[in-house]
C-alpha cells in the first residue's frame, strides 16, 4: 500500500495512535518498535479495541485484511505526516531552541487560539515520533498549527522541518544543551539553525529576537519579523511583568528569562492580527504546569519547582533569577544536568561555584556529577535516596523559599514528599 492509498484510510477519521492503552474508535494504529518493545505484537489487540486498521512491518503479524504490512512503520508514519502536511493549506509555526521551547509553544498557542482554531504539540512530543503525531493530529478544522521541534544532534531539526514544513519559524535561543550530541555550543548553533535554513530555502518567514546577536546574524537575508518594539520589560518580582503598547501585562511566569518567551508570543500574535487586549488576556491566564517553574506551597514554605529540565544555560538563569527573589530565607536543591558529554565535570563545577557565590541559606547538590564537584559550603549527595534521608532527618526550616531544579531524569519533584 502506498502513502496515497494509506492517506485515504487515515482521512476517514484523521486519527492515529501508537499506544493500545489509548486507542480511539476509528483510529489507525501504528505498531512502532523500540529497544524494549515491539508494537507489531499488539496489532490485533488494537483492532479489537476499536482501531480501523493497524500498520505493521513484520509479516507474521499480518493476520487480517485490516492489518497493513509496510517496510518500516516509523518511516511510514513520517511519510504520512508529510503527505498530510502538504494537503493542509494552513500556516504552521515551527519552533526550536535550547531553552523555553515548551513554555513558548504554550504561550503562542494561548495567544493564537484567541482568534483561530489551533492544533499544537502536546506536552513535549517534539522528536521524530512526536512531530509526525502532531501533524497528523491536525484536521480540517485546524486553522493554524504549532509544532515544537527538539534535537540532540546535527541534522535532526533539518529532518523534522522537512516533515512539518513550517511556514513561520522561531528559535528561542542557543544554549549549552545536549552538548554530548552536538559536540559544542557551535554545534548547537549549527543544529538549531537548520530551522532557519529551511525557512530561507522555502522563502518563508522568521520571528527573530533583536537582542540576540546570533539570531540576527543567522537570519540575515531572510524574510524576518523582529519582536514588537513596543514590548518592554518591567520587572520580575517574582513574576514577569511587561508593558506592551499602553497595556501592563502581569504574567504567571517566574524569571526575567521568560521575557523573551512572552515577547515572541506577542509578536506572533500581532503577526496573525490577534487583538492586543486578547493577547494580554491570554498571557495573564497562562499558568505553567508539568514541573516548569511552578509555585508550590507546603505549609509555610514556598517551592519554585523547576524539575522538568536543566542545562548549564537554564541553570544559570534560574539561579540568577532566584538570587533576586524577594524572600527572607532561600535555599536550593540542584540535580545533575545530563547529556553534557566531556563538558559535564566543568559545567557542574561552574554551577556549584555560581550557587556558592549567592547568599543562599543552604545548598544541596544531588547526583553523581554534582557529587564530584569541589565545594566550600554545599552539601552533596550521590543518589536521591541519600537526599531523601537527609530531608527526612533535617526538615526544611519554616518560612523558607526553595528552588528545586534538575534534569528530568533526576525526578526532583520527589522532594515535595519530604517537605512540610
C-alpha positions, 0 to 999 in steps of 0.5 A, spaced: 500 500 500 502 506 498 502 513 502 496 515 497 492 509 498 494 509 506 492 517 506 485 515 504 484 510 510 487 515 515 482 521 512 476 517 514 477 519 521 484 523 521 486 519 527 492 515 529 495 512 535 501 508 537 499 506 544 493 500 545 492 503 552 489 509 548 486 507 542 480 511 539 474 508 535 476 509 528 483 510 529 489 507 525 494 504 529 501 504 528 505 498 531 512 502 532 518 498 535 523 500 540 529 497 544 524 494 549 518 493 545 515 491 539 508 494 537 507 489 531 505 484 537 499 488 539 496 489 532 490 485 533 489 487 540 488 494 537 483 492 532 479 489 537 479 495 541 476 499 536 482 501 531 480 501 523 486 498 521 493 497 524 500 498 520 505 493 521 512 491 518 513 484 520 509 479 516 507 474 521 503 479 524 499 480 518 493 476 520 487 480 517 485 484 511 485 490 516 492 489 518 497 493 513 504 490 512 509 496 510 517 496 510 518 500 516 512 503 520 516 509 523 518 511 516 511 510 514 508 514 519 513 520 517 511 519 510 504 520 512 505 526 516 508 529 510 503 527 505 498 530 510 502 536 511 502 538 504 494 537 503 493 542 509 493 549 506 494 552 513 500 556 516 504 552 521 509 555 526 515 551 527 519 552 533 526 550 536 531 552 541 535 550 547 531 553 552 523 555 553 521 551 547 515 548 551 513 554 555 513 558 548 509 553 544 504 554 550 504 561 550 503 562 542 498 557 542 494 561 548 495 567 544 493 564 537 487 560 539 484 567 541 482 568 534 483 561 530 482 554 531 489 551 533 492 544 533 499 544 537 504 539 540 502 536 546 506 536 552 513 535 549 512 530 543 517 534 539 522 528 536 521 524 530 515 520 533 512 526 536 512 531 530 509 526 525 503 525 531 502 532 531 501 533 524 497 528 523 493 530 529 491 536 525 484 536 521 480 540 517 478 544 522 485 546 524 486 553 522 493 554 524 498 549 527 504 549 532 509 544 532 515 544 537 521 541 534 527 538 539 534 535 537 540 532 540 544 532 534 546 535 527 541 534 522 535 532 526 531 539 526 533 539 518 529 532 518 523 534 522 522 541 518 522 537 512 516 533 515 512 539 518 514 544 513 513 550 517 511 556 514 513 561 520 519 559 524 522 561 531 528 559 535 528 561 542 535 561 543 542 557 543 544 554 549 549 549 552 544 543 551 545 536 549 552 538 548 554 530 548 550 530 541 552 536 538 559 536 540 559 544 542 555 550 543 557 551 535 554 545 534 548 547 537 548 553 533 549 549 527 543 544 529 538 549 531 539 553 525 537 548 520 530 551 522 532 557 519 535 554 513 529 551 511 525 557 512 530 561 507 530 555 502 522 555 502 522 563 502 518 563 508 518 567 514 522 568 521 520 571 528 527 573 530 529 576 537 533 583 536 537 582 542 540 576 540 546 577 536 546 570 533 539 570 531 540 576 527 546 574 524 543 567 522 537 570 519 540 575 515 537 575 508 531 572 510 524 574 510 524 576 518 519 579 523 523 582 529 519 582 536 514 588 537 518 594 539 513 596 543 514 590 548 518 592 554 520 589 560 518 591 567 520 587 572 520 580 575 518 580 582 517 574 582 513 574 576 514 577 569 511 583 568 511 587 561 508 593 558 506 592 551 503 598 547 499 602 553 497 595 556 501 592 563 501 585 562 502 581 569 504 574 567 504 567 571 511 566 569 517 566 574 524 569 571 526 575 567 528 569 562 521 568 560 521 575 557 523 573 551 518 567 551 512 572 552 515 577 547 515 572 541 508 570 543 506 577 542 509 578 536 506 572 533 500 574 535 500 581 532 503 577 526 496 573 525 492 580 527 490 577 534 487 583 538 492 586 543 487 586 549 486 578 547 493 577 547 494 580 554 488 576 556 491 570 554 498 571 557 495 573 564 491 566 564 497 562 562 499 558 568 505 553 567 504 546 569 508 539 568 514 541 573 516 548 569 517 553 574 511 552 578 509 555 585 508 550 590 506 551 597 507 546 603 505 549 609 509 555 610 514 554 605 514 556 598 517 551 592 519 554 585 519 547 582 523 547 576 524 539 575 522 538 568 529 540 565 536 543 566 542 545 562 548 549 564 544 555 560 537 554 564 541 553 570 544 559 570 538 563 569 534 560 574 539 561 579 540 568 577 533 569 577 532 566 584 538 570 587 533 576 586 527 573 589 524 577 594 524 572 600 527 572 607 530 565 607 532 561 600 535 555 599 536 550 593 536 543 591 540 542 584 540 535 580 545 533 575 544 536 568 545 530 563 547 529 556 553 534 557 558 529 554 566 531 556 563 538 558 559 535 564 565 535 570 566 543 568 559 545 567 557 542 574 563 545 577 561 552 574 554 551 577 556 549 584 561 555 584 555 560 581 550 557 587 556 558 592 557 565 590 549 567 592 547 568 599 543 562 599 541 559 606 543 552 604 545 548 598 544 541 596 547 538 590 544 531 588 547 526 583 553 523 581 556 529 577 554 534 582 557 529 587 564 530 584 564 537 584 569 541 589 565 545 594 566 550 600 559 550 603 554 545 599 552 539 601 552 533 596 549 527 595 550 521 590 543 518 589 536 521 591 535 516 596 541 519 600 537 526 599 531 523 601 534 521 608 537 527 609 530 531 608 527 526 612 532 527 618 533 535 617 526 538 615 526 544 611 526 550 616 519 554 616 518 560 612 523 558 607 523 559 599 526 553 595 528 552 588 528 545 586 531 544 579 534 538 575 534 534 569 528 530 568 531 524 569 533 526 576 525 526 578 526 532 583 519 533 584 520 527 589 522 532 594 515 535 595 514 528 599 519 530 604 517 537 605 512 540 610 
